[in-house]
Amino acid sequence: EMCIRDRVSTQSTGVSASTPMRPQLLLLLLSIACPTMAILNVTVVPWCDNSFRVIVSLAPSRSTGAMVNRALTDANCQPQPGSSVRVGQSLTHGNMMLSRPSDQTLSLATADGDKLMDAFISQFVESSTPGFMAANLTTTPTTSQHQRIFGLGQGNWTAEGGCAANTPQWVVPLTRNGQRLKLQQRKFHVTIPFAYSTAGYGLLWNMPGAGDISVQTDGGMHWTAEATESVLDFWVTTVQQGSEPTPKNAAQIYKAYADATGHAPLLLEDASIFWQSRNRYKSSLIALSVADKYRSLGLPVGVLVMDYKNQVHDGDFAPDASCYPSVRNLSDGVRAKLNATTVFSFWPEALSDSGEYSQLQENNCLINSDLGGRAIDPTTKHCRDFIWSQFLKPRYFDQGVTSYWLDETDGEGTGIGDGDHGYDTSYGPAAAWSNLWVNDWLALFADGVTSENKVPMLLTRGVWAGGQRHGVVLWSSDIESSFEELAAQVPLGVHASLSGIPWWTSDVGGYGCGFSEVNNSPYMRELIVRWYQFGLFCPVFRTHGCRKDPDPDPDVGTCHPAQHSCGPNEVWSYGNQTQVLLSNYIQTRLTRLKPYIQQLSVNVSATGVPTMRPLWWEFPDDSGAYDVNDQYMLGPDYLVAPVTIQGQKSKTVYFPPGKWEHFFTGDMVSGPGTKDIQTPLDNFPVYKRR
């Protein structure tokens, strides 16, 4: 008050003494009048080795939101007490040093003396969400060295919402420089706000609401929060002391990120081989007949999936008894025939005429109006425990179904458009908190499974930062069955893996949402082979789709589901010659790749490293490895260059330094450099590092 009275007159501001000042104007006056006085409070919490959680708030803050861990967890490292850092002060933890040269500026460097970035925090301004404020954080490189940014989730490869139908699909470059992404998740856009910089740091934007991230060409980043309770929350980490802050030591950044947000559990052994799925297996009888045929062919299937609409109404939390009379008999039958895991699909909603709608409503577990019912709110422990103990455990888990497909988890149907609004939950309005919904929905299932001493596995269409700790397999949603779509998929798995989500898959063959051809067409036969080749060398090898052919299975008895199953999608569905090729890839996944995937799972779970890796991860000193977007490394050994163009007879492949042996032919190639590789339909470029 003394500062304003002495240095700012009401005449100079045009504000009369009797006019109440809005908070934003008052802050502006304070910053002009008292440049040495802190308007922002900066609290720094050492959170895992060489890492800080930074909480910026108005001084004093009225928010309790910062008390929520959000994406972070204290399961792997005990956060130390937070310290308030004033202007002119600094704080060091391990090799991370933070200093505050001015009220709105933070400078981050290693204790070894390497500058990482400067961060400028905007003043909080009024949000369009009543009662909330908006703010942003801008990071700028502190050296002339060009920085590359990686991570930031899976998205921006097609238009938003609905089907990816008759809309352009494109390859999203792995280097994020020059790209802008929305932060609120919605269909086809699963943004995960973790960025890795080649300058030697990782940054998690620990803000779960709407906003965006713009990556500048020089590697600077501009993060925006559209609604916050006067708090900005982010976490930053760097390499260990004595290590260069360069891509050579990127694994240290990802280990710290996994420590801070949670390590992915081991991938189930069954999940490391082939998954069979199609739009719907309408009954236990149909599913078991498919299992019988795979067994008769001697083909190893690890997971058999019951897709959506297996309930009479979403919210029944029980499959249609006329079609699936015994979940136990189905799961036991699949285990006996294939030694495989059975998975059931769930949508996160309760239709008003569903069996459990009234119970969910009475327990305050329903939110946004959604598709004729209400979305389920898992953001309270009471609702999570209630749904698990009353519905999921007795009806599924205790019947042998311990892995689940969680569909529609990217916000589709929440208000206007496919996730435009988001989830209004117990945390507060969607604009500030929506992205926390998905991890709590995942936790509902995963924590229940874990409490029974089982390893969780959840196939999901959405996940936020930290969701890897719930045993997720992320897939890329309802995609077209086209070569253009296949090409767009190749870098998506790398993006996800560089965002801390190691287990990723696509619908092998495409879902058929929008463009698709019938199974016996030359186009579809070629596409399914090329997609199987890609799937063979994905972290999870899973086929799925709504094929254009007629439903092969008539209704039987009293089983008359409301939705048909589309055409068949089993290996025998595309003609004899194609079946031979697809069967070979299914066998190869078991005989040659299963041990490698299991070994990779152990490494990923322990250290947080990605499964699908950009070439530079293994070859950081090779400048030619940084701009390759249509190839990747599966773990440390396999160089994969999928064929994604119809009729492609050869492909130009970049080989990093070293010797490379063709996985199928044994031919040897030496790098670095490019080479044209022949790509007949039964072959494609995949090489083992020697």
N, C-alpha and C positions, 0 to 999 in steps of 0.2 A: 504493500500500500504506500509506504514512504517513497519507494522507487518511482511508482507511477505518479504520485503527487508532485515529486520534485522534478521529474524529467518529461512528463507527458501532460500537456494541458488539454482540457476539453475543447478549446478552440482549435488546436492543431488537428484534432481528430474529427471535429465536426459533431461530436457527441455531447449532448447537454448533460449536466451533472445529475439530472433526474432520470435520464434514460438508462434502463437496465442494460448492461452489456451482455451480449451473447458470449458463451465460453470461447468460441474461436477468435472473436475480436479481442477478448481479454488476453488470450495467449499471444496473439500477434503484438499487442501493445507491450506485453512483458518482454517479448524477445527483442523488440526495438529499443525499449527503454533500459533494459537490464541485460545486456548481452552476456555478462558473466554469471548470471543467475540461471540455474538449471530449471528448465521448464519440463524436461523429461526425466523420469527416473529410470536408470539402467541397472537391472539386477542380473548378475552373472553367476550361473550355477555350474561348477565343474561336473560334467555328466559323462563319465567314461574317460579313458585315457586320452590326453591331448585334445579334449573336446569341451566346449562350453554350450550350455543353454543360455540364451540371451533373452531377457524379458524386458521390453521397453514399454513404459506406461506413462501416462500423465502423472505429475507429482502434485498431490498424492493420487493414487489410482483408486477408482471406485469398483474395480473389477475383481471378481473372484474367479474369472475364467482361467487365469494363468495357473491356478492351483490344479487344474485338470492336466494330466500328462499328455493328453492328445495322442500323437503318434509315438511318444517316448514310453519306455518302460524302465523300471529299476530292477528288473529281474536278473540282469547280468552284471551290473555294476551299481554300487551305491552312490547316488549323487551326494555331493558335499554341500554343506550349507551355502546359500547364496550370499553374495556380497554386492553392496551398492557401489557402483563405480562412478565417481564424480568427474567433472571436467578436469583434465590434467592428470588423472590417475590412470594406472594400468594394473593388470592382473595377469598372472602366468600360472598355467597348469600344465605340467609336462612340457611338451614342445609347442603349446599354443599360448600366444600372448595377445591380449586385447588391451588397447589403450583408447582413451577418449579425449581427443584433442579439442573438441568443442561440444556444445550441448547436443547437436544433432548428428555428429560424425563419430564413427568408431573406426579404428584401424586395427587390422588383424595381421599378425606376422608369426613366424615360428620363433621360438626362443633361440634357434640357431642363427637367426638374423635374416631369414628369407621373408620378404614382404609377400603377403597373400592377396589382400584386397582392402579397400576402404569401403565403408558402408555409410550411406547418408539416409537418415530417418526423417521422413516428412513430418510436419506437424499434423496432428489429428484434426480432421475436419468433419463436419456434419455428414452423416450417411443418409442415403435414401431410405434406409430401414429405420423407422422411428426409435429413438432411444439409443441408437448406436452411432459409432463414428467410423470414418474411413481413414486409411493411412497407407503409406507405401514405404518400401525399402529399396534403395538403389545401390548396387555394388559396382565398383569400378576397379579395373586392374591397376595395380600400383607399379607395374614394370612395363617396359615397351614390348615385352615378349607376348606374342599372340596366344591367347588362351582359348581352348576349346571346351565347350560345355556338353556334357552327356547326361543321359537319364531322362527324368521328367515324365516317365510313364508311357502309356500306349494311347496314341490318338493322332488326330489331324490328318489321317490317311484317306478320309472320305467325308462326305457331308454328314450332318448330324441327324440322327433319329430314324425311326421306322426301319425299313429295309435298306441295305446298301444297293438300291435298285436303280439301274439306269442313271447312275450318278458317277462322276469320275472317281477313280481310285488312283492314288499315286504313292510312290515310294518316298517316305519321309526320311531325309538324310539323318544318319546317326549323329553327326555333329549338329547341335541344336542352335548354333549361332545364326542369328537372323530370323528365328522362329518366334511365334507368339502363341501361347496356349491359354485357354480358359482353365481355371482351377476347380470350378465346381464340376463334379463328374456327371456325365450323362451318356446316353447310348453312343457307343463307338469312341468315346473320349474319356479314357480312364487315366486322367492326369495324376501323377504321383509327384509331390513337390520336393523331390530330392534331386539335386544337381551335383554332378562331379565336375570339377574344373581341373584341367591339366596343369594349372598353376600349383596344384598340390593341396587342395582342400575339398571338402564336401559340405554342402549346405542344405539343411532341411528347413523348409518354410513350414513351421509348425502351426499353421493357421488353417482350420478346417472349413472355412466358408468360401463364398464366392470371391472372385478376383481374377487376376491373370498374371502371367509371367511373360515378359518380353526379354529375349536374349539378344544382346547387341552383337554386332559383328566382331568387336574386340574381346568378347567374353564377359562384358559387364551384364548385369541382370537388373531388371526393374520388376519388383514384386508388388502387387497391389492387393489389399484387403478391402473389400467393399463394405464390410460391417464387422466391427469389433467393439468390445466393451473397453475401449481406451487402452488396448494392449496389442503390441506386436511381439510375437514369440518365434524365435528361430534357433536352430542348433547348428553348430559349425565344428568341424574337426580337421585335423591335419596329420601329417606323418609323424612317426616317432623321431626322437632326437637322434641325430647322426645320419638320418636318411634324407636323400634328395627329394624335394617336393615336386616330383615329376611323375609321368605315367609309369615309370619303372616300379613305383611303389604304390600304384593305385589300390592294390590288394589291402594295404594297411587302412586306407580310407573306408573300404567296404567292410572290413572287419570291425572298425569302430562303429559304423552305421548299424551293423547287425547287433553289436553289443548294446547300442542305445535304443534300438527300436524292436529288437527281438530276432532271434535266429530261427530260420525255417527248420521244422523238424525233418527227420529223414523221410524221404519219399517211400511210400509203401512198396514192398517188393512186387506185389501184383501190378502196381501202376507203372512199373518200369518196362513192361512189355505192352503189347497191343491192346487198345481199348476198342470195343465194338459198340456202336450206337447208331440209331437212325431216329427220324423225327419222333416216332412213338412205337414202342411195342405195346399194343393195346391191351394185352392180357398176359398173365403168367404162362398160359398155354403157348402163346406165340413166342415169348422170350425163351422158354425152355426148348421149343422146337429149333430155334436158331442155335442154341447151345449144343443141341444134339448134332446138328449138321456140322458145326465147327469141329466137334469132337470126332465125327466120322471122317473128316478130312485131315485130322491130325494137326490142326492149326492151333497154336498157343494163343489164347485170349486171356488177358489178365483181369479185365474189367468189363462187365456187361451193364449197360445203362438203361434205366427206365426214365424216359424223358417226360416232358411236361404234360399236364392235364391227366395224370394218372388218378387224381382225386375227382370225385363228382363235382365238387366246388372247391376252389382254392380257399383254404382256411379250415377244411375238414381235418387236416393233419392225419389222414388215413387214406390209403388207396381205395378205389371203388371195389367193394367186396364182391360184386358180381363179375369183375374182371380179374381181380387179384384176391382170391378167397383166403389165401394164407401167405403172409409175407415170409414167415419162417420156412414154409415148404418151398417157396421160390428161391430164397437165398441159399437154403441147403441144397436144392436141386442144381443151381448154378455152380455151387462149390463142388458137388459130386461129379458133375459132367465135365467141367472145365478147370476145376480148382481155381475159380475166379471170384473176385469181389463183385457183389451186386450193389448198384448205386440207384437211389431214387431221387427225382427232381422235386424241388419246392420253389414256389413263387412267394414273395414276402407280402402277401396280402390275404385278407379274409373277406370274401364276398358276403353280402348281407344275408344270403340264404345258406351259408355254410354252417356245418354242424357246430363249430366252436366260436362262431361270431359273438354270441351273447356273453360267453365266458371271457373272451378277450376284451370285449368292451367293458364288462364289469371290473376287470382288473387294470383298466386304463392302459391297455397295450395296443391301442389302435390310434392312428394319426391320419394324415392326409387322405382325403377322398381319392379313391384309386380304382379305376376299372370296374365300377359298379359296387365296390365295397370300400374297405379301408386298408391302408398300408399298416403293417405291423411295426410297432415301436419296440426295438430290443435295447433301447439305451438306458433302461433301468435294470438293476440286478434282479428285482422282483419279477419283471416280465421274462427275462432270460431264464431264470430258475423255474418259473411257472410253466413256460412252454416246453422246456426240456423234460421236467419231471412228470407233467401231466399228459403230454402228447408224444413227443419224440422218443423218449426212452422206452416207454412200454410198447409203443406201436411199431417202432422201427429198430432201435438199437437192441432191445431185448429179443428181437426176432432175427437177429443176425445181420442187419443192415447198419453198418458202422461208418460208411462213407456217403457223402451227400453232394448233390448237384444243386447249387444255389443260383437260380436264374433271376433275371431282372434286377440284379444288384447294382446296376449302374444308374438307377433313378428313373428308369423308363416308367412313364405313367404317373409320375408325381406332379400333378397339376398340369400346366400348359406344356404341350410338347413332350419329348422324351427326356425328361429330367431337367427341364428348364427351371422349374421351381426348386426342386430338391426336397429334403425332408425337414419338416418342423417337428422337433423332438423334445424330449425332456430337457435337453441342453438349452434350447431356445430356438429362434427362427432359423430357417434354412440358410439365409444369406450369411449367417455367422457360423453355423455349426453343421451344415448338412453332411459333409464328408465323414463325420464321425459315425454316422448311422451304419455304413456298410461294415466297418470293422466290428461293431457290436453285434450285428446280425451274424457275421462269421464266428464271433466268440461264443454266441449262443450254442452253436453246434460243436465247435472245437473244444470248448471248456467242458461240455458234457461228456464228450468222448474221452478227453484227457482224464477226467475224474474217474473214469472206469478203467484207467490204466491201458488205454489204447492210443495209437498214434492217429491224429486226425488227418483226413484228406478231404478237401472241399473244392470241387470244381466250381468256379465262380466267374461271372461276367464283369464283376467290379471288385476293386480292393483299393484301400488307401494306404498311405505310408504306415509301415509297421504291420500290415496285414499278413505278411509272410509268416509271422509267428503262429498263425492259426492253421497252418498246413494247407495253404491254398494252391490250386492250379488255376491260373488265369487263362481264359480263352478269349478270342478276339471277336466274339459276338456273331450276329446273324449276317453272314457274308455271302456275296454272290458266288456262284459256281462258274468262274471265268478265269482266264489266264491273267487278266489285268489285276484281279483280286489276289491271285496267288503271288504275283510280283510284289504287291503291296504288303503282303504278310511277312515276307522274309526279314525285313529289319524290325518288325514289331516285337518279335520275341527278344531281339537284342536290346531294344529300348526298355522292355519290361525288366530284363535281367539286370541292366545297368541302373535300374531304379529300385533294386533290392528285392524283386519278385523273381526267384530263380526258376520256378516251374511254370511253363507256358505251353500252350497248344493252340491250334486253330482247328476248325472243322475240316478235316481232310476230305477234299472233294468240294469244299464250300457248302454252306448250308442250303443254297438254292434260293436265297431270299432275293427276288428280282430275277436277274438273268440266270437261266440254266437250260441245258439241253437234255433230251431223253438219254437213258443209260446206254442204249445201243448205238448212239450216234458216234461217228468218228471223233467229233470234238470232245464228248464226255469221256470216251474211252482213253483218249490221250491225256486229258486233264486229270483224270483220277490216277493214272499211273504217275504222272509228274508230281501230283500232290502227295501220293504215298511215298515217293522218294524223299520229298522234303520232310514229311512227317516222320519217316524212319530216323532222321537225324535231328529231330526236335527233342527237347527234354521230355515231353510226353507225346506219345504216338497214338492219336485218337481220331477215328473217323466218325463223322456225323453228317446228317443232311436230310433235307426234305426233297427227295428226288421227284422229277417231273412225271415219272411213270405212274400208272394207277396203283392204288393200295393193293398189295398182294394178298391181304388177309381179310376175308369176310368176317363179319360179326358172327359169333357163335353163342347159342343158348341165350342167356339173359344179359350177356355182355354187349351193350350197345353204347359205346362211348360217344360223346358229342363231337369229338374231333377225330378225323381220319389220320392215318399214319404216313401219308404221302407214299412215294414209291420205295422199293427196296434199296438197301445200301450195304449189302454184304458182299464179300469178295466174289461170290458166284453171280452177282447181279449185272455184270458188265460183259458177259461173254466168256467163252472158254480160254481164249488166248490171253485176255486181260486177267482172268482169274489166276493163271499160272504166274504172271508177273507179281500180282499183289500178294499171292500166297508166299512167294519167295521172300518178299520184304518182311512179312509177318514172322517167318521163320528166322530171318536174319536178325531181327530185333532181339529174339530170344538167344540165339546161339552165339552171336558175335558182339552184340552191344549191351545186353543186360548186365553183365559184370561191370562193364565200363560205366553205365548209368548209375549203378549202385555205388561204385567207388566215387563217382562224381558227387553223389548225394551226401556221402560222408564228409567230403571236403567242403561242399557248399554249406552244410549244416554247421560245421565247426568254424568256418572262417568267413562266411558271408559273400564269397566270391560268386560271380555270375556263372550260369551254365552256358548260355549262348553269348559268345564274346566277340567284340569287334576284333579285327585282325591286330590292331595296335596293342591290345591287351597282352598278347603273347610276344609281340615284336615292337616294343615301344621305341626302339632306335631306328626303325625302318620308316622313313618318311612316306613311302608308297603305301603303307598300311592304313593311313588315316582317312582316306576319302573313298574307301570301298564300301558300298552300301548294299550290294547284292550277294555278298559272301559273309561267312562268319566262321568262328571256331566253336565247335561243340566241345567244351572243356579244353584241356591243353593239347589234345592230340589230333583232332579231326578238323580238316579244312573242308568246308561244305560250300558248294556253289550251285544252288538249285537251278534247274531249267524252268523258266517261267514264260517262255514265248512259244506259241503254238507253231509246230512244225520246225522248231529250231534244231538244226543238224550239227551245230558246233557252238561252243561258248568260249569267249575270251576270259581266261581265269588269271587272276594275279596270284603269284606264289611268293610269299615272304622268304627270307633267306633260309637256306637249308635244303635237305633232300626230302622229297615227298613221294609216297607210294600210293598208287591208285587202289582204292579199297576193293574194287571188283576185279581189275585186270592185272594188278601188280606192276604196271608200267611206272617207271621212275621219272621224276621231273626235279630239276634243281632251280632254286630261286636265289636272289630275287629277280622278278621280271614277270611278264605276261606270256601266256601261251594259249593258242587255240586248241581246245580239247573237243574231240568228236563226241556227239551226244545222241547216239541212236536211242530209240524209245526204251530199250531195256537197260540203259546205262546213263550215268550222269557223273559230273565231276565231284568226287569226294575223295580226299587224300589223307593218308595217315602220315604224321610227322615222323621222320626217321633221324 
